[in-house]
Amino acid sequence: MNRIYLDYAATTPVDPLVLEAMQPYFSEKFANPSSLHSAGQEAKKALTEARQQVATILSCTAQEVVFLSGGTEGNNLAIFGIADKHSSGHIITSAIEHESVLEPIKELEKRGFRTTFLPVGNNGIVNPEDLQSALTDDTILVSIMSANNEIGTIQPIAEIATILRDHSAVFHVDACQSLPKTLEGIDLLTLNGGKIYGPKGVGLLYVRDGIKLQPRVFGGGHERGLRSGTENIPAIIGLAKALALPHHDNEIASLRDQLLNGITSELDQITVNGDLAARLPNN
């Protein structure tokens, strides 16, 4: 029996082009990029080039790209990295965030931080007006995902960024399911390689220039001191390559609609969770 895999929101296979790009860095160009010898400097050059490739795709500077182990670590570094610089404060998120956002914020709630979990409407989308109403003078962080990993609804990131333009709160976006169209107005953004045909166990945190985070992992001062530990060069090379792959959103959305139309034409009492227009093409 042929297996049909439909869980791409959880993880994707590694694209053959990504695997090809990674291959030399497992056993041929394997050196530590912090080493001073020529092999180490070759690895460092590959790391620098991958960081610049990612920065070009994201339209940011290479200095603003921090490589780490994936979406969970990225979200934790963003949330605790801001909170740990304050003794108290108010944090806003949505009720449908990934657990790697919800659980850190719940932990901070236990430590005395005030929290607001914004509801979503029947369409599965945060109402920007609710966010506006929830903002206070002591709001230090707003964390809203770009798109939901369960129901695929795309959140109004640009509108939220506009609301926060004149507020001191830091804006974090969990973009593991989908990149926003622009980083404008976003201070912190998390990406995960395993969702975009790259390897698992690698991701990045975009940290806008001027945003100061308290590190969670200490050691050799890697990644601007925000994430110490020898860089996973093969995975980082794979992440950079995966980000550069062409998208096939229109074709995927067409297949999605074909499936949905087939189901609704044959079965009664079908309800689709979330908005059908502001929705990821593969959901």
Salt bridges, closest charged atoms under 4 A:
GLU49 OE2 - LYS45 NZ 2.55
GLU73 OE2 - ARG227 NE 2.77
ASP84 OD2 - ARG216 NH1 2.99
GLU99 OE1 - HIS98 NE2 3.83
GLU103 OE2 - LYS106 NZ 3.72
GLU107 OE1 - LYS110 NZ 3.98
GLU107 OE2 - ARG111 NE 3.41
ASP138 OD1 - ARG114 NH2 3.00
ASP187 OD1 - ARG208 NE 2.68
GLU223 OE1 - ARG51 NH1 2.80
GLU251 OE2 - HIS248 ND1 3.90
ASP257 OD1 - ARG256 NE 2.64
